[in-house]
Amino acid sequence: MTTSSQSLTNELACQSFTDSISNSTTSSYEHDTERSSQTATEIDQNRSINAAICNPCVLCLTEEKRLACIPCGHMATCVACDHSLRSCSICRREIEAFVRIYI
């Protein structure tokens, strides 16, 4: 081969290599963007689930706290679990009554 044909061959090889890297980088970027989009969606879903029960009942952990104990005033249970307590689960004082809290 002559010097000019070697130079042309090297140039083509370099161009091919550059194109390959460029395509790989673009593909990787698109994949990362797609993954970031999925992750953001999952984070939003988790936030909405956590927002739904941001103050869970100390007994069942499935419903939101809605009742305050009298006389201490601690908000510890949901409506369904009020019958389960005779003393406050936070301070252990005897419960005389419950008051429903609307927030």
ABEGO torsion letter per residue (X at the ends): XBAAAAAAAAAAAAAAAAAAAAAAAAAAAAAAAAAAAAAAAAAAAAAAAAAABABBBAAAGABBBABBBOAAGBBABBAAAAAABABBAAAGBBBABBBBBBX
